[in-house]
C-alpha cells in the first residue's frame, strides 16, 4: 500500500513538473470529491453591519450546516474594498479562501488603479442576491417624500450631507445619480462601510443615505430613520408603504446592485462547480428565499459563467456612469 502511494506521488510530481504545476496543486486537483475538509474563510470587504455581512453570515451558516465545516466570515473593510480583495487574490487557489463581493468590485477599476485585474485574477463562483436602492433620511429632516427632500436640498445647496459606505461604492454613485436627476447638490461624506454610515445617519451627523434595504429595514420599521423611496419598478415586500422613485416623480433612477462570491484565479473547476451548486441549492430553499425577501433582497441564482458575464457587463455600465457624472474620488 505504501509503495502505491509513493508511486502516485512520483507520478503527480512528474506530471506537475511537465505542465508547470506543483505537486500540491496537482494533489488538490485530484482530491476535490471530499471538499471541504476544513473551515472555509469568507472575506467580506466591508466592516460588520452592512448587507454583505448579513448575506455572508446567513448563507455561510447554511453551508456550515450542509457540509459540517465552518464558514468563517472575515470582515476586511477599508481601502475602498481593495484591502480584503487583495488578501483573497494572494490566497492559495484551493477553495478555502473565498471573497464575498458587491457591485463595488466592478466600480473600482473606473475610479482608481487596483493591484489586481477585476477579471483575470478571479474565478467566478456564484451570484447570491440582487437588491434595489432605498433612500432614507434622518427623522429630523423636514421631508416626508422625495419632492420635499428635493425642494429642501435646492433651498440649501451643499448644506445637506449624504453618507456612503465609501467613495466610489454603489451607494455613493446612486446618490450622485439622484443629485443629477433632481438637479440638487449635497455634500458627500464617505464612511468605511454601511454600518458606520447608518450610525452617523441615526445620530444626525449626516442627513441622507441610500443603500440596499437589508441593513436599513429594521431601522425604518423602528422609526429611527425614514424611508422616502426605493429604486426599481416595484415596492418592497418588506416595506410596501415606501413608493418607488418613479412614483415619487424622479424618472430614470436605476440603482440596482448585486452580491456574489469569487475565488482566486486557477481554483480547480471541480471545486468551483461544487460550491456553485450548493449556493444555488441554498438560495432556492423557501427558508432562505423568504428571509432574504423580507429583508429587501431577491435571491439571484447564477452559474460561474453567468456571473463572469455579469461582471463584464457591469464594468462597462459603471464606467459609462462614472464618466457621464464626472465622478472623482475625494
N, C-alpha and C positions, 0 to 999 in steps of 0.2 A: 504493500500500500504506500509506504514512504517513497519507494522508487517511482511509483506512479505520479505522485505529486511533484517530485523533483523533476521528472521528465516534463510535466505540464508547465512548470515554471521556466524551464530552459526553453521550451517551445515558445512560450509567450514572450520571453526575453528576446529570443531571436527574431520573432515577428515584429516586436516593438522596435528593435534596432533597425530592421529593414524598412519599416514605414515611418520611422521618426517618432514613435510613441513610447513612453516609459512603461516598464513592466507594471507599475502601479496603476497606470491608466488602463492598460490592456486588461488587467485583472478586474478593474472596476467595470469595464465594458462587458465582461463575461458574467459577473455576479450581480446582475441587476434584478433578477427574478425575486429575490428576497428583500429588496429595498422597500422601506428603510430599516436599518438595523440599529440606529442610534438617533438621538434627538436631532431635529431639523431647526436651524436658525433662520427665522424670517426677519429680515431687516426692513424696518419701516423708516422712511426718510423724513419723518416729521416727529415732533415731540408727542408724548401721550396726550389724549384728549380730543384728537381730531378724528375725522371719518375714516382715514386709512387705518388707524389703530383699532377702531371699533370693528371694522370689517375683518382685519387681520386676526384679531382675537376670536371673533365669532367663528370664522371658518377654520382657523388654526385649531380650535378646540375640537371641532368635528373631525379634522384629520387625526388628531391625537386619539380620539375615541375609536376611529376606524382602524388605525394601524398600530396602536399601542406604543407609539413613540411620540414623545412630547414635541410640539412645535413651540419653540421659544421665540416670542416677539421681542426683537431688539430695536428699540427706538434710537435712531441715529439722526437726529434733526440737525439743521444748520447747513450753511453753505448753499442755500437755495436747492436743497436735496442732493447736492453733489457729494457731501461727506459720506452719507450712507450708501449712495450708489457706487462710489469708488471702492468702498470697503467690500461690496459684493463682487465687483469686477475682479478684484485681486484674489478672491477666494478660489479654492480648488473646484473644478467643474465636476463635482461628484454628487450633486443633488442635495447636499446637506447645508448649503447656504443659498437662500433664495431672497428675492427682492420684491417687496410689495410696493408697486408704483402707482402713480396717478398721472393725470394729463400733463403735469409739470415736466415729466420726462421728455415730452415732445415740444415743450415750450423753450426749455433752456438753450438748445442749440441755436435759436434765433436771437438770443439775448446776450450770450456770453460764450467764452471758449471753455468747453468742458474737457477734462483729462481722459475722456473716453468717447467712443463713437456710439451714438444712440441706437444704432442698428447692429454694426459689426461685432461689438463687444458683448452681445447678449444673445441668449437663447430664449425665445418667447415660450411661455408655458400655457397661460390661460387668461382670458378676461374674467372678471369677477362681477362687477356691478356697474351700472350706468346711473348717473344722477343728474338732476336738474339743479339750477342755482336758486337759492332762496335769499331774497334781500330782506334784511332785518335792521331795526334801529333800536337805540336805547329808548325806554319808555318815556323819558323826559323830553324827547324830541317832539315838538308840536306838529306831528304829521301822522295821520291815520291811514293814508293811502299814497300811492305813487305820485299823483298830481300835487298833493300837498307837500311832499318831500321836494319835488322839482321846484315848486314856487318858493319854498324856503331856501333852497340852495341858490336860486337865482337872486334872491334878496340879500344873500350873504356870500358872495362869490369867494371861494377859497377858505371860508371860515368853518365849514363842516369837515370833520376829519373822518376818513374811512379807513378801516383796517383791512389788512390782507394777511394771509399766512406766510407771506414772504414776497419780495419783489420778483415779478415775473411768474408767479403762480397763477393757476387758472382763475382763482377768485379775484386776484389783482386785475387780470385782463378783463374779467367780467364787469367790474365796476368802471374801468376805463371805457369800455364799450358803452355802458349805460350812460356815462357822462357825455359821451359824444352824441348819442341818440337823443338825449334830453337837453343838450346844449347847456350844460352846467359845468361848474368847476368846483371840485372838492380836493382836500389835501390828503395825499396818500401817506398812511403810517404803516410800514411793513412790520410784521411780527415773525417770530420763529415757530410758526405753526398756528393752526386754527384754535387750539386750546387757549394759548395766551391772548389771541385776538378776541375771543369771546369774553375772557376775564376782563379785559380793558373795556369792552363794549358794555358789559353789565355795570362796571364801575364808573362809566361816564367819561373815561379818558378819550374814547372815540365815540362817534355818534352813529356811524353807518358801517355795516358789514354785509358781505354776500358770500355764501358758501353753499355746498350741498346740505341737504336738510338733516343728515344723520346726527351730527353733534349739536344741531340747533333746536330740533323739535322739542326736547324736554324743557328747554328754557323758554320757548314760545308758549308751551302749554302751562307753565307755571307763572307766566306773566312777567318774567324777568327781562325779556326782550320782546319786541313787537315785530311781527312779520307783515310785510307790505305786499310782496309779490313773489311768484315762482315762475321760472322760465319754462319753456315747453308749451305744448298745446293743451295740456290737461292739468287740472288741480291735483294736489297730492291726496292720496288716500288718508295719510296721517294728519293732514291739515286742510280739510275740504273747504274751510271758510276763507282761505287765502287765495285771492284771484291771481290769474296769470298776468304777465307783463302786458300781453295784448289786451286783456280785459281792462288793465289799468291805463291804457292809452299809449303805451310805448311799443311800437312795432319794430320788428326786425331784431329783437334781442335774442340771440342764440348763444346759450352759455351752458350747454350740457357737458359733462365730464365723465370720466371712467376710471376704474381701478383694475389692475391686473397683476400678474406675477411673472417675473423674469428670473432667469438663472444665468450663471456665467456662460460665455461662449464655449462651445465644444463639450457641453454637458451631454452625455450619451442620450441618443434619441429615445432609447427604451425607457429611461428614467423620466424624460420629458413627457412621453406618452402616458406613462403610469400616473404621473402627477396630474396631467390634464384630465384624464378620465375620472379621477377621483374628485377633482374640483367640480367637474360637470355633474357628477352624481350628487354631490352635496348641495350644489346650487338648485338642483331640481327637486329636492325634498320639500314637502309642504311646510315643514317647520322653519327651515332657513328662508325659503321664499317669503313666507308670511312675516317673519321677523324683520327682514330687510325692507319689505314694502311698508310696514308700519312705521319704520324709521325714515322713510322717504327715499329709498333706493330700489332699483329694479335689478334682479339677477340678470347677468349678462354672460351667458354660456358661450364660449368661443374657443376654438381649437388653437393650437400653436400657430398654424399658418394663417388663420383668420386674425389673430392678434398681431402678427407681423404685418399683415396688410393694413390693419387699423393704424398702427404706429406710423407707417409710411404716409398714409393719408393725413393724419393729424399733424405731422411735421410740416406738410405743405399748408394746411389750413391755418395753423398758428403763425407761420412765417408771414403769410399774407396779412393777417390781422395786425400783427406787430408792426409791419411796415406801414400799413394804411393809418394806424393810430399813432405812429411815430413814438412808440413807447421805448424808453430807455431806462435802464436800471439806475436807481439813485446811488 
